[in-house]
Amino acid sequence: MFLALLIYVDDIIRLGNGSCARIEFKAYLNNCFQTKDLGPMKYFLGIEVARSPRGLFLHQCKYALEIV
């Protein structure tokens, strides 16, 4: 089983190959801290996450358009 956490200031992303570990860790965090689940990830640090049947795609189109 694999569980990875990406933490940046007050944002946490949980990644893993087993939903049980992610659910248990989320419950543990909720017991220790006041947390809010924002649902499936859409943006993180200016990177947009797009889902498709082929997998996840990361891009910065919105960020690039804002700069231009």
Secondary structure in CASP SS format (residue, H / E / C, confidence):
PFRMAT SS
TARGET T0000
AUTHOR 0000-0000-0000
METHOD secondary structure of the structure
MODEL  1
M C 1.00
F C 1.00
L E 1.00
A E 1.00
L E 1.00
L E 1.00
I E 1.00
Y E 1.00
V C 1.00
D C 1.00
D E 1.00
I E 1.00
I E 1.00
R E 1.00
L E 1.00
G E 1.00
N C 1.00
G C 1.00
S H 1.00
C H 1.00
A H 1.00
R H 1.00
I H 1.00
E H 1.00
F H 1.00
K H 1.00
A H 1.00
Y H 1.00
L H 1.00
N H 1.00
N H 1.00
C H 1.00
F C 1.00
Q C 1.00
T C 1.00
K C 1.00
D C 1.00
L C 1.00
G C 1.00
P C 1.00
M C 1.00
K C 1.00
Y E 1.00
F E 1.00
L C 1.00
G C 1.00
I E 1.00
E E 1.00
V E 1.00
A E 1.00
R E 1.00
S E 1.00
P C 1.00
R C 1.00
G E 1.00
L E 1.00
F E 1.00
L E 1.00
H E 1.00
Q C 1.00
C H 1.00
K H 1.00
Y H 1.00
A H 1.00
L H 1.00
E H 1.00
I H 1.00
V C 1.00
END
